[in-house]
């Protein structure tokens, strides 16, 4: 009986296991998932924890609850993959054989890779929000913050949910205004990119939003170290950004076992074909979601759209047929902008985010690259969709490939008006 082994029971891994369990004959296939624990985290919710919108318990549930009947969950730490021997070795010595392997172990933050970041100021004046503990600690720090220099910082790309640092910055701006202390705070956004975002039209639009809010943008900042004594970020070209409170996104890499197994690039992301997600080195190994090296955003929407393409391809592949599906890097992301509004961006490998309507080209009801309350409500509603539709592998009536319907190129130097 052939065995499908999925490494990682996060967003991508859970969807893959559930969808393929339905597609593969139970009398012929075993399906198992490996993860270190039974706690599934709704990571987009971390953004709201520091502001009290969500509590820690609102973003964590049991992995078992979301895995379909017939999917075995194996709890254990992965040591390495023996791709030539078709085995996964766990840290406790167990060996798990497989016929087909899907790596979906995501990305991890590595604050230890930036000198000084984990020094005496860690979780005192330096905080992250890409971990639940960090988001909770940041909320406690903000409760006592009454003014000074507040810096939001991205160490290096790629990161999971690349718009989240901008969202944090906009939410901090709104939160400071609500508390009546915005004029007591210098708010700074520091990024290694040459602008606010990775794509030109969206970068110009989001950069304009930073400027309109009086938020300083420090671009092209490649951090070399953090000076905890002087509370300053120091770049390789010796620029410095001082802070009283630093909200940082540390370097992110793939899981360590990927590198130990010889399957990854220099950041331990699995090397795959960007359209089929099949390993470039092994014909029975795939990687999906944040774990792979495709040139797309590391976002939940990318995992969702990629899974839709991957499942059909996988069934064809194991039957010895050519894979006919081609993933185009489709991503869409809500961008919280404060004051109960948000933007929505929709793009893929080849097409940058553009203004327009989504998902219907005329009716929307969501607006692209425009701040609206409807987009904000969509962002909040997504938590319900995530737990009850996406993870169980139910059908979402959205095309996996990006469509240009309803999108248009903006006029130069023209900002779209905000919508109430």
N, C-alpha and C positions, 0 to 999 in steps of 0.2 A: 504494500500500500504506500504510494508516494506521500511525502510529508512536506507541507509548506510551513516554514518557520519564519515568523515575523519578529524582528528585534525592535522593541520599543512599543509600548502601549499608550502612546500619546495620541495626538490628533490624527496624523497620517496612518500610523500603525493600526489604530483601532478601526478606522474606516476601511483600510485594506482587508483586515481580518474578517470584519463583518460582511463586507460585500463579496469577498471571495468564498466565504463559507456558504453563501447562498448559491454561488455559481458553480462550485465544485461538488461533484457527487459525494455525499457523505459515506457511501459504501466503498468509495475508492480513494478518498483523500483524508488525511489528517491535517488539521490546522492548529498551530500553537503560537502563542505570543510570549515573549520573554521581557520582563522588566524588573527593576530592582525592588519595587514596592507596589503596594496596591492603591496608591494615592494619585488620582488623575487631577491635574491642575488646569483650570481654565485661565490660561496665561494672559489673554487680553484683559482680564479683570484686574490684574495687578495694577494697572494704570489708575484705577479708581480707588484702590485701598487707602492710599495716603490721605485722600480727601473725605473718607468716611462713607462714600457711596456704597461700597461693598465692604463687608467684613471678611476676614481670612476664611471663615467657614463657608462663605458664599461661593468660593472659587475652587473648592476641593471636594471631590467625591470618589467613591470606590471604583477602581478600574473594572472589577468583576461585574459591576452593575451594567456596564455598557458593552460588554462582550457577548456576542450571540451564543446561544446554545450550540455546542459542538466545537467551540473554540476553547482550547486549554490555555490557562494562564500559568506560566512558570515564573516564580519569583526567584531572582538571583542576579548577582553582579556579573556582567560579561567581562571575561578576561581577554579573549581574542577569538577571531574567526580563522579556522583552518580551511581556506577556500579551496585548496587542492584536495583535501580529504573530506570535504562536505560535512564539517563538524563545527559546532560552536562550543568553546570551552568556557565554563563558568568559573568564577573565582574560588568556589568551594570544591572544585575538582570534577564536577559533573560534566559529562560530554553529551551534547544534543546533536544527533545526526539529522540531516535534512536532504531533501532532493532539490528544493528550491528555497532560496533565502531572500527576504526583503528586509533591508536595513532602514529603519525609521526611528532612529534614536535621537534625532534633533540636534540642537546646538546647545552648548553650555558656556556660561560666563567664566572668564579666566582673569580675575583681578590680580592674581599673583604674577601675571606676565608684565605688568606695568610697575616699575620700581617706585616704591613709596606709597602706592595706592592702599596697600594693606597695612600701613603703618599705624601709628598711635591715633590718627584721626578717623580711621575706618569705623563707621557707625557712631561717630561722635560729631564730626562736621562733614564727613564724606559718606554718601549713601548711594546705593543702587536701587532700582525698582524692577529689575528683571528677575528677581527672586522674591518669593513671598515674604521671607524674613526681612529682606531689604525694604520692601514696600511698607510693611508694618512699622519698621524702625523709622523710615522716612516720615510717616504720618506722625509719629511721636515727636520727631524733631521739629516738624513744621508747627506743631501746636505751641511750641515755645519760641518760635522765630518771630522777632519783632522789627527786623530791618537789617540792612547791610547789603553785601554783594552775593547774589544767588546765581550760581552758574550751573547750566545744564550742559553736559559734555558727552560726546560720542568719541570713543577711543579709535576705532577703526571699523571699516566695512569689510565684509557683510555682517549685519546683525539681524536677529529675528525682528519682524515688524519694524521696518526702517522708518516708519512715520511716528512711532511711539515717542521718541525723544522730543519731536516737535509738539506732539500732543501734550506731553508733560509740561513743556514750556508754556503753551497757551493756557493750560489749566492752572498752572501756577500764577500766571498773570491775572486771570479772572479771580482766583482765590484771594490773591493779595488785594485786589480792588474791593472784593466783598468785605474783607476785613478792615478796609480803610487805611492800609499801610503801603499801597503801591508806590506812593511818592517817596517812601523811605527805603526803597529797594532798587538797586541796579540789577536788572535781569539780563543775563548774557547767555547766548546759545553758541556753543563751541563745537565745530565739526571738522573732520578731515576732508570733507568735500569742498569743492570750489563755490558752493552755494548752499541754499537751505535744503535742497533735495537732489536726487540723482538725475532727474530728467529736466531739460531746460524749461519747458512751459510751466510745469508744476513748481520747479525751483524758483522761477521768477515770481509766481503767484504767492507761494508760501513765504518767500523772502519779503515781498511787499507786506504781507500780514505781520511779520515780525517788526518791520519798520513802522507800520501804522500803530503798533502797540508800544512803541518805544523800547523794543527789545534789541539789544546790540547783537550783531552777528559777527563772530570770529571764525572765518572760513580758512581752509587750507592749513588747519592746525594739526600737525602730526605730533602727538604727545610723546615725549621721550621719558619723562618722569613726573612724579608728583613730589613737591617739596612740602612735607607735612609741617616742618618747623615754621615756614613762612606762609603756609596755606596758599600755594600757588601751583598751577599747572605750568610745566615747562616744555616747550616744543623742541624738536631737533634743531631748528634754526634759532633757538635761544629766545623766542618770544615767551612772555609770561602772562598768565591770566590769573590774577589773585581771586580768592573767594573767601567768604565767611561760611557759606553753605554750598557744598558741591553735590549735585545729583549726576552721577556718572553712569554711562553704559560701558562696562569693561569690554576688553577684547573678547570675541566669541569664537569658539572652534567647534568642530565636530567632536563626537565621543572619543575618548582616548584609545579605546580598543581598535578603532578604525586605523589609526596610525600604527599601532602595534601589529596589526594584521597585514600591513602593506597594501591597504585598499584605498588610501586617501591621498589628497594633495597636501600641500605644506600646512594647511589648517585642519587637517583630518576630516575633510569632507569627501565622501565617496565619489570616485570618478565614474560618471555615467554619460550615456548618450542623452543630450538635452531634450530629445523628442520622444524617446521610448523609455528612458530611465533605466535601461539595461546597462549593467557594468561594462566598461570598456575592456575589462580583462577576463571576465567569467560569464559564461553563457547561461548560468542558472542563478545569477545573483542580480538583484535590483536594489536601488535605493530611492527613497521618495521623501518629500517634505524637506525640512531644514537640514537633514543629514547629507544631502547630495550637493554636488558642485555646480548645478545648473545656474546660468546667469539670470535668474529670476529672483524676485523678492522672497525672502524667507518669511512667509506669512501663511496664516491659516487658510486664506482663500486659495493660495497657490497649491497647498496640499490638497484641498478639496477638488479643484479643477484637475489637478494632475491625477488624482485617484480615479476620477471618472474616465480618463483616457487609459490609464494603466490597467484597470480591471479587464477591459475587453482585450487589450493587447496581451495580457498574461494568459488568458484562456486560449487565445490563438497560439501563443508561443509554446505552451505545454502540449499542444496538439500537433506541433511541428509545422504550423502555418506561419506565414509572414505576418508581422505585426502591422496592421493598417492604420492604427491611430497615431496621431502626431501631436504631442503637447506643444502649445505655442507660448508657454510662459505666462498665461493669463493670470492676472492678479487684480483684485479690487480691494480697496482699504478705506474704511471710514477714518477721517482725521478730526478728532475732537478739537474744537477751537475756542472753547469756553463760552460762558453765557448760554448754555443749553443749545448750542449750535455745533454743527460739524460739516466738513466737506466729505465728498466721496471721490476717489480717483480710481480709474479703470484703465489698465494698460497690459502690454505683453512684451515679449522679447524685442519686437521691432517697432512698436507704436507707443509713444509716450502718452501720459495722461493728458486728456483734452477736455474742454468744456462740453456740456451737452446734457442729455437726459439718460437715465438708466432705471430699470432694464429695458423699458419700452421707449422707442426713439422719440415719441412726441409726448406721451402721457407721463413718462417717468415711472413712478412719482418722485424718484430721487434725482437730485441735481448733481452734476459732475463739476468739480472745481468751483463750487459755490457754497457759501455757508448758509445752511438752512436748519430749522428746527426738525424737519422731517428726517434729515440725515442723522441728527443726534438721536432721535427716537429709534431710528434703524440700528444705530450702534448699540443702544441699550437692549433692544429686542433680540439682538444676535445671540445673547447669552442663552435665551430660551431655545433658539434654533440650534445652537451648538449642542446643548445637552440632549435635546429631544429629536432632532432630525439628522444633523451631520454625523455625530458619533455612532448612532445606531445604524447608519448606512442607508437611511431612507432617501428617497429621491427628492432633489431640490430642483425646481423648475427654472433653472438657469443654464444656459449653454456653457460647456467647458471651454470652448474657444471664444476669444474676444471678437466682438462685432464692432464695426465702425458706424453702425446705424445710430443716429441720434447724436453723433459727435461732430464737432466742427473746430477748425483751427481758429484761435482767437486773433483779433486785430492787434497789431503791435501797440504797446503802450496804452492798452485799454483794459481797465479792470471791470469785471462783471459786478453789477450792484448786488448787495446782500439782499437776501429774501427773509422776510420776517417769519 
